[in-house]
Each structure stands twice: as structure tokens, then as C-alpha cells.
Amino acid sequence: MKSKIVCLLLVFCFLPLFASGEVFKIATISPDGLGWMSKFRVGLERIEAETNKRVTFKIYPGGVQGDDATVLRKMRIRQLNGGVFAAGSLTRFFPDLQVYNLPLQFRSYEEVDFVRARMDSYISDGLRKAGIKTFAFTETGFAYLLANEPVSSLADLRRLKAWIPDNDPIAAELIKSFDVSPIPLNITDVLPALQTGMINAVVGPPSVILALQWHNHLTHLMNLPLVYIYSMLAMDMKVYSKASSTDQDTVVKILDEVFELVGRETRSDNERALQALKKIGITFIEPTNKAEWQAAADLSVQKLMRSGEISGAVVNTYLEHLKNFRSIESN
């Protein structure tokens, strides 16, 4: 009997040494064949190797776990531990994260880099306080308006049946500021809606438009980058914290490298996608009065602050950084 008890005690004492480690379950709507997904998987293999399998990731690509809202619900009940989300999907945790999405404020990637170097940490800290762990933000790029009719003025815009992401109150508030009645849909429902005529316009980065085959149902692109879009891998902080601090450092180091690389390559991907849209016959339309568009965009920012959907303090900080950059550039 004593020998059996000793054996049992030894089993319990050494059980942690044989534990399989933390397995984090991550979902994304992106299909597995995309370039960024390949880099993501390589990064996850590095994490597994460098932590001796104490940390592994199980990926559910292609929307098999549902859209962003569904993934967030599954995170809440711990069926999933995280997902790769469009930033707007996480506004319930930290509304100020959409400060980068304000329309017609960024004018160049140089401005983006300048502001993000000074504000990314503010956004990641805000999400962390809400229980969300993030890594380096991934640039999705500047988004353009595509429609199945020419759009060059605000009057043209107001005739459209335009899609906005579902469960994105800031996007809804912004598009209403342009006197457009938005049609909110999950991203997976956009293609059928274009096919049936339920919507006839979308706003998105060129590489996304091509990847999701939306361009097959649209004929015109307004050649004005309207908003800057970014995304991120977000995880439940409590679950993520189960990994040791050393392993967490390894995960952060590798995933930050992956997403920073993906963001840099996205810029060239979007430029190639713009050229591809031209080649396949999408007509590029120049806006007739850019000042009119800018005035409407600036007014929408003011309305957004008054609505309380985003704090005035963060918007003012953001605009001050833009002002400082433009002042440096003009000298």
C-alpha cells in the first residue's frame, strides 16, 4: 500500500512536467491561402519550437467559426481564445481605437507612420485595460469607394445603397454624416448583397476588394482614399496570461515581427491591386470637388465627438500629431 501511495505522489508531483502546455484557439475570416496567413502560420510554428510546445495555436480560418461578432461571443464563453479582427469590431472594449478611421484625415502613409508611432501604445493599453491582449497592429490600408455607377460628388454618394460593417456604431455615425443611409451587414453577406442588388457600393482597400471578389459586381472607383483601416490579433487577456512570462515574451516578439512585416507588404499589395482593378476594366473617377468632401469629413468628425462615440481628447491629440507632421514637412 505504501508503495502505491508513493507512486501516486510522484505522479502528481511530476505531472506539470508532462503537461502539453497552452493551446490557444484563434479564428479569422481570412482564407488559408492568403499571403499573410502563410506568414502567420510560420510565426506560430516558430513559437511552438521556441517554447518547446509549451505554447501552441490552433487556427480556424475562412470564417468557419463565424464573423467577428460571433468569434467575440465564443471568446466570452471560452470556446475560442482570440481572433484576427478589423479594429472596428472591438469598439465595445475601447471606442477610441477608431481614431485612425476618421474619414479624410490621413493624407499619406508618411502621416500614418508618424501618428501611429505616437498613438499605437495608447490604443493597445486601452484594450489591455478592457481585458484584451493585442500585438503589433496590421495595416489593411487606405479604403476607396467602389460602386456600380460613377461617383464624384456628395450628391452622387447620397444616391447609393452603401454597405457598412455590422455592429460598428462609429462607421454608422460617420456614413450618416454624409447623409447616406447605411446598410449594415456581416462581411460574409456582402457578396450576396452585391449579387442581388441589395447594396451597390462598398468602401474597402483594393486588395480586400479583389480577394473577396466584390469587384466582379462593381464598375467604378472614386480615386480618393476615404479612410485608413487596420486590424489586429486580439486575445482574451486572462487566457493569454496562463502562459509563463517568458513564453509570453516569446509570443510577443515573434507575432510583432510577423504583423509588422505583413503591414509593410500590404502597402505594395494594395498598389498592385489598384493597378489590377484598372486592368480588368474598373473605371477610375476623380472627385469633382475635394474641398467639399473634406468639409463633409471634418464635419462628421465633429459630430462623432459630440455623439460621445469617441473621446474629444483622443481626436484632438490625433489631429495635433497630424498638424505637427505637416509643419515639419513644410519646413
C-alpha positions as CSV (number, residue, x, y, z in Angstrom):
1,M,0.0,0.0,0.0
2,K,2.8,2.4,0.9
3,S,4.5,1.8,-2.5
4,K,1.2,2.7,-4.3
5,I,0.8,5.9,-2.3
6,V,4.4,6.9,-3.1
7,C,3.8,6.2,-6.8
8,L,0.7,8.4,-6.8
9,L,2.5,11.2,-5.1
10,L,5.3,11.0,-7.6
11,V,2.7,11.2,-10.5
12,F,1.1,14.3,-9.0
13,C,4.5,15.9,-8.3
14,F,5.8,15.4,-11.9
15,L,2.5,15.9,-13.7
16,P,3.3,19.5,-14.6
17,L,6.5,18.4,-16.4
18,F,4.4,16.4,-18.8
19,A,1.7,18.9,-19.4
20,S,1.1,19.7,-23.1
21,G,1.2,23.4,-22.5
22,E,-1.2,26.2,-23.5
23,V,-3.2,25.7,-26.7
24,F,-4.7,29.0,-27.9
25,K,-7.7,28.7,-30.3
26,I,-7.8,31.6,-32.8
27,A,-10.3,32.3,-35.6
28,T,-10.3,34.5,-38.6
29,I,-12.5,35.1,-41.6
30,S,-9.4,35.2,-43.9
31,P,-9.0,32.1,-46.1
32,D,-5.9,30.0,-45.5
33,G,-4.4,30.7,-48.9
34,L,-3.7,34.4,-48.4
35,G,-0.1,35.5,-48.1
36,W,-0.4,37.0,-44.6
37,M,-1.9,33.7,-43.3
38,S,1.1,31.8,-44.6
39,K,3.4,34.2,-42.7
40,F,1.2,33.9,-39.6
41,R,1.4,30.1,-39.6
42,V,5.2,30.3,-40.0
43,G,5.3,32.5,-37.0
44,L,3.2,30.2,-35.0
45,E,5.5,27.3,-35.8
46,R,8.4,29.4,-34.5
47,I,6.5,30.0,-31.3
48,E,5.9,26.3,-30.8
49,A,9.5,25.5,-31.5
50,E,11.0,28.2,-29.3
51,T,8.7,27.4,-26.3
52,N,9.2,23.6,-26.7
53,K,5.5,23.3,-27.4
54,R,4.5,25.0,-24.1
55,V,2.6,27.4,-26.3
56,T,0.7,26.3,-29.4
57,F,-2.0,27.8,-31.5
58,K,-4.9,26.2,-33.3
59,I,-6.2,28.3,-36.2
60,Y,-9.7,28.3,-37.6
61,P,-9.5,30.2,-41.0
62,G,-12.1,31.1,-43.6
63,G,-14.9,32.1,-41.2
64,V,-15.6,28.6,-40.1
65,Q,-16.2,29.9,-36.6
66,G,-18.4,32.8,-37.8
67,D,-17.9,36.5,-38.3
68,D,-16.1,38.9,-35.9
69,A,-19.2,39.3,-33.6
70,T,-19.7,35.5,-33.4
71,V,-16.0,35.0,-32.6
72,L,-16.2,37.6,-29.8
73,R,-19.2,35.8,-28.3
74,K,-17.3,32.5,-28.4
75,M,-14.3,34.2,-26.7
76,R,-16.7,35.3,-23.9
77,I,-17.7,31.7,-23.2
78,R,-14.1,30.4,-23.8
79,Q,-14.9,28.3,-26.9
80,L,-12.3,30.4,-28.6
81,N,-9.4,32.4,-27.1
82,G,-8.9,35.1,-29.8
83,G,-9.3,36.2,-33.3
84,V,-7.9,38.4,-36.1
85,F,-10.3,41.3,-36.2
86,A,-11.0,44.5,-38.1
87,A,-10.3,47.2,-35.5
88,G,-13.9,48.4,-35.7
89,S,-15.1,45.1,-34.3
90,L,-13.5,45.9,-30.9
91,T,-15.0,49.3,-30.3
92,R,-17.2,47.9,-27.5
93,F,-13.9,47.4,-25.5
94,F,-12.3,50.7,-26.4
95,P,-14.1,53.1,-28.7
96,D,-11.1,55.4,-29.1
97,L,-9.3,52.8,-31.2
98,Q,-11.3,54.1,-34.2
99,V,-9.4,57.4,-34.2
100,Y,-7.3,56.2,-37.1
101,N,-10.5,55.5,-39.1
102,L,-11.7,59.1,-39.2
103,P,-12.5,60.0,-42.8
104,L,-10.1,62.0,-45.0
105,Q,-7.7,62.9,-42.1
106,F,-4.7,60.8,-43.1
107,R,-3.3,62.0,-46.4
108,S,-0.3,59.7,-46.8
109,Y,1.4,56.7,-45.4
110,E,4.1,59.0,-44.0
111,E,1.5,60.6,-41.9
112,V,0.2,57.2,-40.8
113,D,3.7,56.1,-39.7
114,F,4.3,59.4,-37.8
115,V,1.0,59.2,-35.9
116,R,0.9,55.5,-35.2
117,A,4.4,55.7,-33.7
118,R,3.0,58.0,-31.1
119,M,-0.5,56.5,-30.6
120,D,-0.5,52.7,-31.1
121,S,0.6,52.2,-27.4
122,Y,-2.4,54.3,-26.2
123,I,-4.8,52.0,-28.1
124,S,-3.2,48.8,-27.0
125,D,-3.1,50.0,-23.4
126,G,-6.8,50.9,-23.6
127,L,-7.7,47.4,-24.9
128,R,-5.5,45.7,-22.3
129,K,-7.3,47.5,-19.5
130,A,-10.5,46.1,-21.0
131,G,-9.1,42.6,-20.9
132,I,-7.9,42.3,-24.5
133,K,-4.3,41.4,-25.4
134,T,-3.1,42.7,-28.7
135,F,0.1,42.5,-30.8
136,A,1.5,44.8,-33.4
137,F,-1.4,46.3,-35.4
138,T,-1.7,45.1,-39.0
139,E,-2.3,47.7,-41.7
140,T,-5.2,46.9,-44.0
141,G,-4.6,50.1,-45.9
142,F,-6.5,53.1,-47.4
143,A,-10.1,52.3,-48.4
144,Y,-11.7,53.5,-51.6
145,L,-15.4,53.8,-52.6
146,L,-16.4,51.3,-55.4
147,A,-19.9,51.4,-56.8
148,N,-21.8,50.2,-59.9
149,E,-22.3,53.8,-61.0
150,P,-19.9,56.8,-61.2
151,V,-19.5,58.8,-58.0
152,S,-17.6,62.1,-58.0
153,S,-19.7,64.3,-55.7
154,L,-21.5,64.1,-52.4
155,A,-24.8,64.3,-54.4
156,D,-23.7,61.1,-56.2
157,L,-22.8,59.5,-52.9
158,R,-26.2,60.1,-51.4
159,R,-27.9,58.0,-54.1
160,L,-26.0,54.9,-53.2
161,K,-27.1,51.8,-51.2
162,A,-23.8,51.6,-49.3
163,W,-22.6,48.7,-47.0
164,I,-21.1,49.3,-43.6
165,P,-19.8,46.6,-41.2
166,D,-22.5,45.3,-38.8
167,N,-22.0,46.1,-35.1
168,D,-19.8,49.1,-35.9
169,P,-21.5,52.2,-34.4
170,I,-18.8,54.6,-35.4
171,A,-18.8,53.6,-39.0
172,A,-22.6,54.1,-39.0
173,E,-22.3,57.5,-37.4
174,L,-19.7,58.6,-40.0
175,I,-21.6,57.5,-43.0
176,K,-24.8,59.1,-41.8
177,S,-22.8,62.3,-41.5
178,F,-22.5,62.2,-45.3
179,D,-26.3,61.9,-45.5
180,V,-26.1,58.3,-46.7
181,S,-28.4,55.6,-45.3
182,P,-26.1,52.7,-44.5
183,I,-26.9,49.1,-44.9
184,P,-25.2,47.1,-42.1
185,L,-24.1,43.6,-43.0
186,N,-21.7,41.0,-41.8
187,I,-18.7,40.9,-44.2
188,T,-19.7,37.4,-45.3
189,D,-23.0,38.7,-46.5
190,V,-21.6,41.5,-48.7
191,L,-21.0,39.4,-51.8
192,P,-24.6,38.0,-51.9
193,A,-25.9,41.5,-51.3
194,L,-23.9,42.8,-54.2
195,Q,-25.2,40.0,-56.4
196,T,-28.8,40.7,-55.6
197,G,-28.6,44.5,-55.7
198,M,-29.4,44.9,-52.0
199,I,-26.3,47.1,-52.0
200,N,-24.5,48.8,-54.9
201,A,-21.4,50.3,-53.2
202,V,-18.7,49.3,-50.8
203,V,-15.7,51.0,-49.2
204,G,-12.6,48.9,-48.8
205,P,-8.8,48.6,-49.5
206,P,-8.2,47.4,-53.1
207,S,-6.5,44.2,-52.0
208,V,-9.5,43.2,-49.9
209,I,-12.0,44.1,-52.7
210,L,-10.1,41.8,-55.1
211,A,-9.6,38.9,-52.5
212,L,-13.3,38.8,-51.7
213,Q,-14.4,39.1,-55.4
214,W,-16.5,42.2,-54.8
215,H,-15.0,43.9,-57.9
216,N,-17.0,41.5,-60.1
217,H,-20.2,43.3,-59.2
218,L,-18.9,46.9,-59.3
219,T,-17.9,49.2,-62.2
220,H,-16.4,52.4,-60.8
221,L,-13.9,53.5,-58.2
222,M,-13.7,57.0,-56.9
223,N,-10.0,57.8,-56.8
224,L,-9.9,59.3,-53.3
225,P,-8.7,57.3,-50.3
226,L,-11.5,57.9,-47.8
227,V,-10.4,56.1,-44.6
228,Y,-7.4,54.2,-43.2
229,I,-8.2,50.7,-42.0
230,Y,-6.2,48.4,-39.7
231,S,-6.7,45.1,-37.9
232,M,-5.2,43.1,-35.1
233,L,-4.9,39.8,-33.4
234,A,-6.8,40.1,-30.1
235,M,-6.9,37.6,-27.3
236,D,-8.6,37.1,-24.0
237,M,-6.0,38.5,-21.5
238,K,-6.9,36.1,-18.8
239,V,-6.4,33.1,-21.0
240,Y,-3.2,34.5,-22.6
241,S,-1.8,35.1,-19.1
242,K,-1.8,31.4,-18.4
243,A,1.4,31.1,-20.4
244,S,4.6,31.9,-18.4
245,S,6.0,35.4,-18.6
246,T,9.0,34.1,-20.6
247,D,6.7,32.4,-23.1
248,Q,4.6,35.5,-23.4
249,D,7.7,37.4,-24.3
250,T,8.5,34.9,-27.0
251,V,4.9,35.1,-28.4
252,V,5.0,38.9,-28.4
253,K,8.4,39.1,-30.1
254,I,7.5,36.7,-32.9
255,L,4.0,37.9,-33.6
256,D,5.0,41.6,-33.6
257,E,7.6,40.7,-36.2
258,V,5.1,38.8,-38.3
259,F,2.4,41.5,-38.2
260,E,4.8,44.4,-38.8
261,L,6.1,42.5,-41.9
262,V,2.6,41.8,-43.1
263,G,1.7,45.5,-42.7
264,R,4.6,46.6,-44.8
265,E,3.8,44.2,-47.6
266,T,0.2,45.2,-47.5
267,R,1.1,48.6,-48.9
268,S,2.6,47.2,-52.1
269,D,-0.3,44.6,-52.3
270,N,-2.8,47.5,-52.3
271,E,-0.9,49.4,-55.0
272,R,-0.8,46.3,-57.2
273,A,-4.5,45.7,-56.5
274,L,-5.3,49.3,-57.7
275,Q,-3.5,48.6,-61.0
276,A,-5.2,45.3,-61.3
277,L,-8.6,46.9,-60.9
278,K,-7.7,49.3,-63.8
279,K,-6.6,46.5,-66.0
280,I,-9.8,44.5,-65.5
281,G,-11.9,47.5,-66.6
282,I,-12.9,49.3,-63.4
283,T,-13.4,53.0,-64.3
284,F,-11.5,55.4,-62.1
285,I,-13.4,58.6,-61.3
286,E,-11.8,61.7,-59.9
287,P,-13.8,63.7,-57.3
288,T,-15.1,66.9,-58.7
289,N,-14.6,69.0,-55.6
290,K,-12.2,67.6,-53.0
291,A,-12.8,70.6,-50.7
292,E,-16.5,69.6,-50.5
293,W,-15.5,66.1,-49.5
294,Q,-13.0,67.4,-46.9
295,A,-15.5,69.8,-45.4
296,A,-18.1,67.0,-45.0
297,A,-15.5,64.7,-43.5
298,D,-14.4,67.3,-41.0
299,L,-18.0,68.0,-40.0
300,S,-18.5,64.2,-39.5
301,V,-15.6,64.1,-37.1
302,Q,-17.1,67.0,-35.1
303,K,-20.5,65.2,-35.0
304,L,-18.8,62.0,-33.9
305,M,-17.1,63.7,-30.9
306,R,-20.4,65.3,-29.9
307,S,-22.2,61.9,-30.1
308,G,-19.8,60.5,-27.5
309,E,-18.8,57.5,-29.6
310,I,-15.2,58.7,-29.4
311,S,-13.5,61.0,-26.9
312,G,-12.7,64.5,-28.0
313,A,-9.4,64.3,-26.2
314,V,-8.0,61.5,-28.3
315,V,-9.3,63.1,-31.5
316,N,-7.6,66.4,-30.6
317,T,-4.3,64.5,-29.8
318,Y,-4.5,62.8,-33.1
319,L,-5.2,66.0,-35.1
320,E,-2.3,67.7,-33.2
321,H,0.1,65.0,-34.3
322,L,-1.1,65.5,-37.9
323,K,-0.6,69.2,-37.6
324,N,2.9,68.7,-36.2
325,F,3.9,66.4,-39.0
326,R,2.7,68.7,-41.7
327,S,4.5,71.6,-40.1
328,I,7.8,69.6,-40.1
329,E,7.2,68.6,-43.8
330,S,6.5,72.2,-44.9
331,N,9.8,73.4,-43.4
